[in-house]
Amino acid sequence: MAGVGSIINQMCLELKHIPMKILCVMLVILQSFFIDAIIIHCYGSDSTTGACAPCSNCYWWILGDIIVVAFFILSFVITYKYLQYHQKFNNLHKKHMKNGLPLACVTWFIYSAFVAAKVAVIFKSGIPDRLLESDFYGPQFLKTGICLSGVVFILFAGSQHHAKEGVKERLYINSMASGVTFDVLDTVDFLDILFVNDTGFLLPFGLEEAILAIALINLIKPTFSFLVLMVNHFGATNISRELSAVNASCLCL
C-alpha cells in the first residue's frame, strides 16, 4: 500500500497537483450543496407542525459559493505559475518566495468565514431543532457537510507546494494538516451539543452562544496556519519563536 501511495503522490507531482486541485474544488462545491440544502429546505418552518419548510429567499447563498470557488481556482492558477517559475529557474530566494502565496491565506479566510456564516445562520435560526434523523436532510447530513472542511484544508494545503514525500517540508505540512483536521472534527463535536433532539439537553443562557462561538473560531482558525505556511514557505524555512508559539497556542485551543 505504501508503494501505491508513493506512485499516486509522484503522479500528482508530475501533473502539478491537478487531480488534487480538481478534487478540492469538487469537495468545496459538494460541501456548499450539503450546507445550502439545509438552509434552503429547512430555514422556514411550518406554522402548524413546526417542521422544516423551504425558503425561497435563501438561494442567494449560491452566489457566495460561486465567489468562493472562483477564489480557489484563482489561487490554484497563481500557485501553478509560481511553482512553474521556481521549477524552471530553480530559484528559491526568499524575495521571490512570497509571490503568489498570500492568496492561499486570503482564499481560506474567505472560504472559512463564509462557511462559518452559514453555520451561524443555521444554528441561530433553530434549524437543528427541526432536523429529524429519519429525514434525508437530517443532522448527519449537516454534520457531514461541516466535516468536509478538514478534507478541503488537506487538499488545498497539499496543492500549494511541490515538496516530495518524506522531505522536511512535506512532513511539516502533513503534521499541520492533521492538526487542522482534528480541529474541524472538534468543531462538529462542539456543535453536536446543540442538537437538542439528539441530546435532550436544554442549555443554560449564554452557553449555546459560547459553544457556537468556539466552533466558528475553529473553522476560521486554520487561516493562521496558512499564514505560518506562507511565512516559512511551506516548511522550507524556520519561523520566529514568537510566531511558532502563537501557532502552537492556536492549535491547542
Beta strands, then each sheet from edge to edge (+ up, - down):
strand 1: 44-45
strand 2: 52-53
sheet 1: 1+ 2-
end
